[in-house]
């Protein structure tokens, strides 16, 4: 199977980071930190919404096919006849304090 080469960095991601740096530097030079704080708050809320509702970019077909092949069981290894027994659980021992002599 041909190995899929991952892209090291995104051109548009790099351009986006440069744009954010330029915007932040302009706001700081103008002394408008309240607007910068408001903008950062809105951006973080947007990121949280994307994460909370699983919005975002769909997976490419190459990534989906790679994930599908990784999750298929390996047919070369025969399943074991006996299920593996769980390891015995040892009880927790607590140290007892020695009684003081009065």
N, C-alpha and C positions, 0 to 999 in steps of 0.2 A: 504494500500500500504506500502510496506517495505521501510523504509527510507535508502537512500544511505549514508554510512558514508564516509566523506571526509578524504583524507589522510592529515595528519598534516604537514609532510615534506617529501621531496624526498631524498632518499639515494644518488642518483647520483648528485642532486643539491648540497648537502652537500659536497660530494667529489670534485665537481667542484669548490666550493668556497675555499676549502682548497688548491686545486691546484693553483688557482689564487693568494692566499696569499703567497704560497711558491715561485711562479714565481716573484711576486713583491718584496719579500724580497731578493731573489737572485740578481735581477737587481740592487736594492738599495745598497746592500753590495758590488757589483762589481763597483759601481759608474757609471753605464751605464744608466743614466737617459734619455738620448736622445732616446735610443732604447726602453725604457719603455714607453716614451711618444708616440713614433711611434706605438707601439703595442696597446696602449690604444686607440689611434685614429682609428686604423683599426678595433678594436673590437666595438667601438661605431658606426662606419659607418656600420658594419655588423648588429648591432642591429637595426639601423634605416632602413636598407633595409628590414629586416624581418618584421618590423612594417609597413613600407610603402606599401609593396606588399603583406601583409597578409600571409607571408610564416610562416610555423611553424608546430607545432604538431597538428594533427587532433584530434577532440574530440572523446572521447571513447563512445562506444554505451550506457553505463550507463548514462553518462552525457547527451547525446542526448535524451534518453528516458525520463529523468527527466525534461529537458527543454520542451519537447513536452507535457508532462502532465501538466506542469505549465502554458503553453500558451493556453490550451484548455479552452473554456468558461465553466463556472460553470452552470450546467443545473438545479441546485436546486433553483437558484434565477431567478424569472421571470423578463423579461425586462419591464421597465416602459412604460406605454402607451403614456405618454407625454414626449417629449424631454425636457431636462432641459434648461431653458432660461439662457443666459449669464448674468452675473451681470452688471448692468449699469455702464458705465464709467463716472467718474466725471471729469469735466474739471480742468485743472491745473490753480490754481489762483496764480498770481504773486503779490508781494507786490510793491506798488508804493512808490517812495521816496517823502518825503515832500519837498516842495519848500522852499529854504532859503530866509529869508528876507535880503535885502541889506541895 
